[in-house]
């Protein structure tokens, strides 16, 4: 039976550098481990390393099944020279230019893929690098199963928490609604502009972007998209902006900034994410569908250039009656970013 609290406890433990166990797989995060905890965790036998297929490809390794997904698990034999600093360098691709990797590395067969895959997914939710030392599950501070993780990210457990009037720049007749689930600390919000008038609302799904929305980053188009969407919805007289807590396409703020550093080294946004060991886009648009359902909306006009958002909503029962293009001009800092969205992730006007 699933424990709805287990994933939250495991996330807290990983961020504190404590060992956890998923089924019979003992784990301690490379990013947060220290020498004393690692020594106690591995005992007399060195701990092997669990990393992603995306990172393994950089190390010229492949899973025995040639995993096609960058966030699939790969087990690496712990060579005698892989101490904690070497393991961290192995886990974090932004350090490759400063810390050339020694190698060679040897991949080991993974008998049970489910807990290993769940571990990498848990790292993403926790905002950590997807890399672990593996060891004795009996030493774990927290135990969970892959099913516990499914419950933690289940959009159906999202609930409407509160609503309030909120006039904003560009839309003075607006109301904000906040949503949260019992397990996750993420709180998603909806900005409802105008009043329902019988037409499908114009809806924008906007993923949180601290750097763009708050700090005015020119590396992306998120900030201008946010404000243009509010204005477009206000112009139609009725619509909803969903503000989703899915920073960095679902990998979290710190990992997004790691991806930025890889972009500074010449990688585009797609390759930066996969080199870190994450999927190209880890967002779950089922959350948006659930928010719309709680607001009583099952037919929408969707303001987006991303066909994946249309597919994500329709797969969860929301009918997209029209896709409305969302065009904003490029600047010298985000031209490459916009070209990558067009050429590699299928965005279209």
Number of C-alpha atoms within 10 A of each C-alpha: 6 14 15 18 16 19 29 21 16 25 21 13 20 25 17 14 18 23 29 28 24 25 16 15 20 27 29 31 28 28 23 17 22 15 11 8 14 22 14 11 26 19 11 8 11 19 24 20 26 30 28 30 27 27 28 25 18 15 16 12 19 23 20 12 9 12 16 11 15 21 26 24 30 29 26 23 16 21 15 7 10 19 14 16 13 13 19 20 20 26 26 20 22 21 16 14 9 9 12 10 15 11 12 9 15 14 19 17 13 16 7 11 13 15 20 27 19 22 29 24 22 21 22 22 21 20 19 23 26 26 29 30 25 26 25 18 19 15 17 20 15 22 22 23 21 19 18 21 25 14 19 21 18 16 19 14 15 20 16 16 12 11 15 11 13 16 14 14 11 17 21 13 17 22 19 19 19 18 20 19 19 13 19 18 10 13 15 22 22 24 25 27 30 20 14 13 10 7 11 19 25 24 29 28 20 22 21 24 26 15 19 18 18 11 10 15 17 17 18 21 22 21 21 16 19 20 14 16 24 23 16 19 23 21 14 12 17 22 29 28 22 25 20 24 20 21 21 22 20 23 27 19 19 14 21 22 13 19 26 19 16 22 18 12 12 11 15 19 21 19 19 25 29 22 26 29 29 30 21 21 15 18 19 18 23 21 24 25 25 24 26 20 16 14 14 9 17 19 20 22 19 26 23 23 19 19 13 15 22 21 14 18 23 17 13 16 14 21 19 18 12 14 19 15 13 17 13 10 9 16 13 8 13 16 15 16 18 19 14 16 17 15 11 13 16 12 16 14 11
